[in-house]
Amino acid sequence: MEAERESQKVKLLEFFDREVARKKKTVFAAVITDVRNHGLFVERPDAMTSGLVHLTTLRGDLYLLNNAGTALIGRRSKRRLDLGQKISVVAEKVDRFKRQIDFRLAD
């Protein structure tokens, strides 16, 4: 069972590695599962894939963590990215060695 999970993870990393290389990125639905001062952890419920939307990829505003630690809020726009919110993301970077996927918000 462990070997099966491991091979699924490797195949997912290969898939997202190809997505990063594509010119026309595929947009994926995701849910915010954790909010930190350095970014948002998201999960794709359909594929059970998780990753990070790093704070540096949030363009157009300066986002700050709210006091409760449940949302990033745009300083000027007041746009909120809340825990549990559904968002659209695209693959930004894949680190096969660390087995991590970085996403960014879809335009």
N, C-alpha and C positions, 0 to 999 in steps of 0.2 A: 504494500500500500504506500509506503514511504517512497519507493522507487517510482511509482506511478505519479505521485504528486510532484516529485522532482523533475520528471520528464515533461509534465505539463507546464511547469514553471519555465523550463528551458525553451519549450516551444513558444510560450507567450512572449518571452524575451526576444526570440528570433522574429516573431511577428511584429512586435513594436519597433524593433531595430529596422525592419524594412519600412515601417510607417514613417519613421523619422527621415529616412532617405528620400521618400516620395516628395515630388513638387507640390501636388495637390493633396493636402492632408485630409485624412478621414476624421470627422467630428464624432466624438463618443459622448454618450450621456454618462454622468457620474454624480455621486452624492458626496458631500463634504462630511467626512467622518471624524476629523479632528482639526482644531484651529490652534496654531502656534504663532509666536511672534516672527518666525522666519517663513511661514507659509501655511498652506492648507493641505491636509492629507485627504485624498479622495479615493473612492472605490467605485469601480464599474460593477454594478450588481449582476449584470448578465454574464460577465466573464470571471467574476471574483478576482479581479485584478486591482491592486492598489498602487498608489504612487503619490508624489508630492507636486503641488503647484507652488513653486518657490515665489517668495515675495518679490524678487527682482523681475519676475515675468509679468507682474501686474502693472500694466502701463497706464499712463494718463492721470495718475493720482498717487498720492502717498497714503498707503494703507496702514492703519494702526490697530493693534489688538484692543478690544474693549475691556473694561474692568472685570467683567465676568469670565473673560477668556473664551467666549463662545462665538465671536465674530471678528472679522477684520472690516474696518469701516474706512471708507475713503475720506480723507481730510477735507477736500473741497466739494467733491460730488456727493458725499454722504452715502455712497453706494455701500450696501452691506453684503457681506459674504458670510452667511450664518451656518452654524453646525446643522447638518441634516438637509441643507438646501440642495436642490438639484441644479447642476450646472453642465455646460458643454465644454469639453476639453479636447485638445489634440496632443499627440505625443511629441515631446520636445527633445528628450535625451534618454538613452538606455545605457546603463552600466552593467554589463554581463558579469563582471567579476564580483561586484557588490550585490548583483541581482536586484537592481533598483530601476524604476521607471520614473522619469520626471515628465510632468505634463505642463501645459499652459492653457489659459482660458481661450476658447475659440472666439474669433472676432465676431 
